[in-house]
Amino acid sequence: MSKIPRSPRDTVRGIVYIPRMLEKIRLHAAGELPADYQENLGGGFDGRACAFLGVPYEEWVARVKQGGSDEEIADWAFRRGHQPNEEQIEIWNAFMEKRGWRDVAGERLVMRKGESGFASRDDIMTFFDYIDADEGR
């Protein structure tokens, strides 16, 4: 049975999106990630998260498969790659939370909203809004 991953707004160690990526990895490994989520594993926001923390996606997958909490895996990533400071986390979170709002991704957001029947939803202003709406949150 397929399961929808958690919201991109969820945080670990104060950083948005990372828990969603970890859950997508776990669900995929268990054969429970919906097929339409599998085509972009390691790309999109996953790829941005990997670049932000300096850990390749394949290493995240291997580490998640070893088990552990989100906090343990985030701490591993900080040791393996980059430990962002408070300001870097604030900038990352603001960028991710606002992606699609008055930026170069805006046209893609409008397209995705139209494809999903949300064209008239003015409350969906960012990709985080879109993801949550699309997943019924």
N, C-alpha and C positions, 0 to 999 in steps of 0.2 A: 504494500500500500504506500502510495506517495505521500510525502509530507512537505508542507511549505516551510521554508526556513524563517527564522525570527526576523524582526524588523531591522532595517539598516540603522535605525536610531539607537539600538542597544549598544552598550559600551562595555569594554573591558579595560581596566587601568585608565579609564577616562577617555578612551579612544573609540569613536563611533565606527561602525561597520565591521570591525574585526570579528565580533561574535557571529555575525551573519555568515561571513566567509568560513569560519570554523564549522558552523553547523552545516553549511552546504557540503563541506568536505566529509563530515560524518555521515550525513544522509546519503551522499553518493556512494561512500564505501559500504553502507548497509543496503544499497539497492533501493532506497526509499526517496531519492530525489526525483521530482518530476522530470520527464525527458526534455521539456523546453528549457529547463534551467541548466542542463548538462552541456549545451552547445557553447556556453560562454564561460565555463569554469576556467579560472586562471586569467581571464581577460576582463575587460570592463573595469568595474570598481574593484574586483579581486586583484587585477593587475596593478591598479593604483595603490592598493593597500600593501601589496608586496614591494613595490618600489619605495613607498614611504618608509617602511621598516627595513628595507634592504635585504629581504629574504626571498629567494625564488619560490614560486608557487609549488614546485615539486617537493621542495624541502618542507613547506607547510604541510603538504599532504602526508609525507612520511612521518612527520612529528605527530600530527593529529591521530594517525593510525596507531601510534604507540600508546595512546590514551592520555588522560589528564584533564584537568579543568581548563577553562578558558584562561584563567589567571596564570596557571602553570605554563601554558603554551605561549601566552604573551610574554612572560618573563624569559622563556627560552628564546623567543624571537628577538627580544632586546639584547640578549647576550650574543646571539648569532649574527644579528645585523646592526640595527640602529636603535638606540634608546632615545626617543624624542623628549625634549624638555617641555615644560609647561606651555611655553609660547608656541612651540611647534605643534603641540597637540591642539591648542586653541585655533591655530590657523588651519590645520588639517580638518578639524571638526566643522569649522565655518565653511570651508570650501566644499566639503562633502554634503553638508546639510543644505547648501544653497545651489548645488549643481543643477543646471537647467533653468535657473532664474536669472534672466538678463545676462546670459553668457553665451559662448559659442555652442553650447549643447541645447540651447533653447528650441531650435528648430526640430531637433530630434525628439525632444520632449513633446512638442505639439504633435508630431507624427505618431508617437507611441500612444498619446492620449486618444487620438482619432482612431487608431487601430483597435483600441480597447473599449470604445464607446464612451469615453470620458471627455470628448471634445468640448462639451458645454460646462465642464466642471472647473470653475474659476478658483476653487479651493486647492486644486492640484497645481502648484506653482514650481515644484522642484521634483527631481527624480526620487528623492526619499518619499515625498507626498505620493507620487505615482506608484511606487512599489507598494507602499502601505495600502493604498486604495485598491490596487490590482489584486492584492492578496487578502482583501477583506478586513483590513484593520482600520 
